[in-house]
Structures are given as C-alpha cells and as structure tokens.
Amino acid sequence: MLSLHAERLADIALETPEPDGPMETDIECIKPHIELRHVSYRYAQGEPSVIHNLSLMIHAGDSVALVGRSGCGKTTLLKLILGLLTPTEGEILIGGISMRQLGPQACRNLVGAVMQEDQLLAGSLAENIACFDPHFCQERVKEAAQIADIHKTITNMPMGYQTLVTDMGAGLSGGQKQRIFLARALYRKPKILVLDEATSNLDLHSEQHVIKALGEMPMTRVIIAHRRETIAFAKRLVCLDKGVVVEDVRLDEARVTE
C-alpha cells in the first residue's frame, strides 16, 4: 500500500516544474486575439494526432462555437488554447505573442474557463467563486454571480454566500454547479472565456439569460456546444472532424443575408 501511495505522490513531486520567469509583457495591453499556426497534438509518441496541422484565427471580441462529433478534438483544442497542453507541432499566439513567450501564468491571467471536469472545493460559495483569493472582493463575487444567473439562488440559501460546499457540491444540482463554475471564471474578468459544454445542465430560460449577458461583455468567447440554443448566440461556427477544420461559417453574416 505504501508503494502505491508513493507512486501517486511521485507523479506530482517528480514532475518537471513549469517555467515561471518574470513577465516581460503587460497583459493589460494584450488584445484577446487568438491565432493557431499549423498546430498538431498527440497524447503519446506513436499515437495518431488528435489535432492535425490546424490553423485558425479568432479575432478579439469574437464568439466562436466549436462543433463536431465526439472525439473530433474539440476539448483537446480548448486545452491547447488554455495552455494545459503544449502543441506537439506548430504555435499558438495570443495578441500576436507566442504562448511560450508569454508563459503559463500570464496565459492563465488572460483566460477564464469552465471545463467538463471542473469541481467545487471545500469552503464557502463565495470562496469558490473567488478561487479562494484571501482578499477577494465581495462586490465582484456578487457581480459574477448575477451574470451567471446564480445570485438569487445563493441569496435564498440560509447562509447565502457563506453556505459551505461539502462533498464537491453534492447538495447542489448540476445546473447550479455549472452556474457557480461560470461565476468563478468571470470573477477574474478574463479577456478570453473558454466554455466546454458549460450550459448543458441549464434550463432554456437560464441559458438564454447567461449567454445574452456574456454576449454583452467585451471578451473573446470560444464555446463547445451541441444545443441549437447555445450555437444560435455565436457569431461564428467552426466544425471539426478528425482534428481538422472542415467548416468555418460566419453566422452573423448569414443572418443578415437571410
């Protein structure tokens, strides 16, 4: 048993530390413009590429819906944009600057995300929304919760924002947890928002409220979506198949034409 525990600890303790040099760029001046240049990615040597020679331009303030069949590489692409994975080949730039040059900390300060495997941690709802910042701003927590359409639900709880989260949010519904995850992503006021099926558990009214509020915010949005209601609020549709872009359509221009 001790050997098994030691192996699990070794996975973390012996992992090569991330480069954490000083930031040479003021991230406040970086425009949320994303460019992928001939990006490929495979999870292990000898395995086929999940993303294959993909080039894509996402302009600042754009709203892009990524669609495609299961296993086509949508979530992997989001993780590459977030810096959670490093491209096997090619380069990703934010604001015209390579993510390798920006460094992981600067990239994370620019981006907010809601992923499928997100979890709540032991603490209050306010602490979870504020990412356990020891000096968090209560007004910003409230503002993020209002945009995510969870403020009223929280204030109706007996302890409000001080309600404690137990068992990774076992007492909350799937829709409530998703809205808290979204509030957590918005609390830091990111320039780029990445959502992986982030509204799949919401009812239609809540989803429309959330997406409309996000559409009014000055940020670049990249969304994995399957529901028509979610896709309808995007300005652009990018369809992936086997790790490559097979369709790239401007939905706002199509609506004007109609």
C-alpha positions in Angstrom: 0.0 0.0 0.0 2.8 2.4 0.8 4.4 1.6 -2.5 1.1 2.6 -4.3 0.8 5.8 -2.4 4.5 6.6 -3.1 3.9 6.2 -6.8 1.0 8.5 -6.8 3.0 11.2 -4.9 5.9 10.7 -7.2 3.7 11.6 -10.2 3.4 15.1 -8.6 6.6 15.5 -6.7 8.9 14.4 -9.6 7.0 16.3 -12.3 9.2 18.9 -14.1 8.3 22.3 -12.7 6.7 24.8 -15.1 8.8 27.7 -16.3 8.0 30.6 -14.1 10.1 33.5 -15.3 9.2 37.2 -14.9 6.5 38.5 -17.4 8.1 40.8 -19.9 4.7 41.9 -21.3 2.0 44.0 -19.7 -1.0 41.6 -20.2 -3.4 44.6 -19.8 -2.2 45.8 -23.2 -2.7 42.4 -24.9 -5.7 42.1 -27.2 -7.6 38.9 -26.9 -6.8 37.8 -30.4 -6.0 34.0 -30.8 -4.1 32.5 -33.7 -3.2 28.8 -34.2 -0.5 28.2 -36.8 -0.2 24.6 -38.1 -0.9 23.1 -34.7 -0.8 19.4 -34.2 -1.1 17.4 -31.0 -0.8 13.7 -30.0 -1.1 12.4 -26.5 1.8 10.0 -26.7 4.6 9.2 -29.1 3.5 6.8 -31.8 -0.2 7.6 -31.4 -2.2 9.3 -34.1 -2.6 13.1 -33.9 -5.8 14.3 -32.2 -5.3 17.7 -33.7 -3.7 17.7 -37.2 -2.0 20.7 -38.8 -4.8 23.1 -37.7 -4.7 26.8 -38.5 -7.3 29.1 -37.1 -7.8 32.8 -36.5 -10.1 34.1 -33.7 -10.4 37.8 -33.6 -10.7 39.9 -30.5 -14.3 40.1 -29.3 -15.4 37.2 -31.5 -17.8 34.5 -30.3 -17.0 31.1 -31.8 -18.9 27.9 -31.4 -16.9 24.7 -31.9 -19.0 21.7 -33.0 -18.3 18.2 -34.2 -18.7 14.6 -33.3 -17.4 13.1 -30.0 -13.7 12.5 -30.3 -13.1 15.0 -33.1 -10.7 17.1 -30.9 -12.8 19.9 -29.6 -11.8 19.6 -25.9 -8.2 19.0 -26.8 -8.2 22.2 -28.8 -9.6 24.1 -25.9 -6.9 22.7 -23.6 -4.3 23.8 -26.1 -5.7 27.3 -26.1 -5.7 27.3 -22.3 -2.1 26.2 -22.1 -3.0 23.0 -20.3 -1.4 21.1 -23.2 1.6 22.1 -25.3 1.3 21.6 -29.1 3.4 18.7 -30.5 3.9 20.9 -33.6 3.0 24.4 -34.5 2.4 27.5 -32.4 -0.4 29.3 -30.6 -0.3 33.1 -30.3 -2.4 35.4 -28.1 -2.4 39.1 -29.1 0.3 38.3 -31.6 2.6 36.9 -28.9 3.6 33.2 -28.7 2.2 31.4 -25.6 5.7 30.1 -25.0 6.9 33.6 -24.7 4.0 34.8 -22.5 4.5 31.9 -20.1 1.8 29.8 -18.3 1.0 32.4 -15.6 0.3 35.2 -18.0 -1.8 33.0 -20.2 -3.9 31.9 -17.2 -4.4 35.6 -16.1 -5.8 36.3 -19.6 -8.2 33.3 -19.8 -11.2 32.1 -17.8 -12.6 28.6 -18.4 -15.4 26.2 -17.5 -14.5 22.6 -18.3 -16.5 19.4 -18.1 -14.3 18.0 -15.2 -14.5 21.1 -13.0 -15.2 20.6 -9.3 -16.2 22.6 -6.3 -13.8 22.6 -3.3 -14.4 22.5 0.4 -15.2 26.1 1.6 -18.0 28.7 1.1 -19.7 29.5 -2.1 -18.1 33.0 -2.1 -14.6 31.4 -1.7 -15.3 29.0 -4.6 -16.4 31.9 -6.9 -13.3 33.9 -5.9 -10.9 31.0 -6.4 -10.0 31.1 -2.7 -8.4 34.5 -3.1 -7.6 35.5 0.6 -8.5 39.1 -0.2 -11.5 38.6 -2.5 -13.9 41.4 -3.3 -17.5 40.6 -2.3 -18.9 43.0 -4.9 -17.1 41.3 -7.7 -18.3 37.9 -6.4 -21.9 39.2 -6.4 -21.5 40.7 -9.9 -20.1 37.5 -11.3 -22.9 35.5 -9.7 -25.5 37.9 -11.2 -24.1 37.4 -14.7 -24.1 33.6 -14.2 -27.7 33.8 -13.0 -26.9 32.2 -9.6 -27.1 35.2 -7.3 -30.8 34.9 -6.5 -30.4 31.1 -5.8 -27.5 31.8 -3.4 -29.2 34.6 -1.5 -32.2 32.3 -0.9 -30.0 29.9 0.9 -30.0 30.2 4.7 -26.3 31.3 4.9 -26.2 33.0 1.5 -22.7 33.3 0.0 -21.3 31.8 3.2 -23.0 28.5 2.5 -20.4 25.7 2.8 -19.7 23.3 0.0 -19.4 19.7 1.0 -18.5 16.5 -0.9 -17.6 18.6 -4.0 -21.1 20.2 -4.2 -23.2 17.1 -3.6 -26.1 19.2 -2.3 -26.3 21.3 -5.5 -27.9 20.5 -8.8 -25.9 20.1 -12.0 -27.3 23.4 -13.3 -26.4 25.3 -10.0 -22.9 23.9 -10.1 -22.4 24.9 -13.7 -23.5 28.5 -12.9 -21.1 28.7 -10.0 -18.3 27.4 -12.2 -19.2 30.2 -14.7 -19.2 32.8 -11.9 -15.8 31.6 -10.9 -14.5 32.0 -14.4 -16.0 35.5 -14.7 -14.8 36.7 -11.3 -11.3 37.3 -12.6 -12.7 39.4 -15.5 -10.8 37.5 -18.2 -10.1 38.8 -21.7 -10.8 35.3 -23.2 -13.6 33.0 -22.0 -13.5 29.3 -22.9 -16.5 27.1 -22.2 -16.8 23.3 -22.7 -20.5 22.4 -22.6 -20.8 24.9 -19.7 -24.5 25.4 -20.0 -25.6 21.8 -20.8 -27.4 21.3 -17.5 -29.2 24.7 -17.6 -32.9 25.1 -18.5 -33.6 27.2 -21.6 -34.5 30.4 -19.7 -31.3 30.3 -17.6 -29.2 29.5 -20.6 -30.6 32.4 -22.7 -30.1 34.8 -19.7 -26.4 33.7 -19.3 -25.5 33.7 -23.0 -27.1 37.1 -23.6 -25.2 38.5 -20.6 -21.9 37.0 -21.9 -22.6 38.4 -25.4 -22.7 42.0 -23.9 -19.2 41.6 -22.3 -16.1 42.8 -24.0 -14.3 39.5 -24.3 -13.4 36.8 -26.8 -15.5 33.6 -26.4 -14.8 30.1 -27.5 -17.6 27.6 -26.8 -18.0 23.9 -27.3 -21.7 23.4 -27.9 -24.2 20.9 -29.1 -27.5 22.6 -28.3 -29.0 24.8 -31.0 -29.9 27.5 -28.5 -26.2 27.8 -27.5 -24.9 27.8 -31.1 -27.6 30.4 -32.1 -25.9 33.1 -29.9 -22.4 32.6 -31.5 -21.2 34.8 -34.3 -19.2 32.1 -35.9 -19.4 28.3 -36.3 -16.3 26.2 -36.6 -16.8 22.5 -37.3 -14.1 20.0 -36.5 -13.6 16.4 -37.9 -10.7 14.2 -37.0 -8.7 17.1 -35.7 -9.1 19.4 -38.7 -11.4 22.3 -39.5 -14.0 21.2 -42.1 -16.3 24.2 -42.0 -15.9 27.8 -40.8 -19.0 29.9 -41.2 -19.9 33.5 -40.0 -23.4 33.1 -38.5 -23.9 36.8 -38.1 -23.4 37.5 -41.8 -25.7 34.5 -42.7 -28.4 36.0 -40.5 -28.1 39.4 -42.2 -28.3 37.7 -45.6 -31.5 35.9 -44.6 
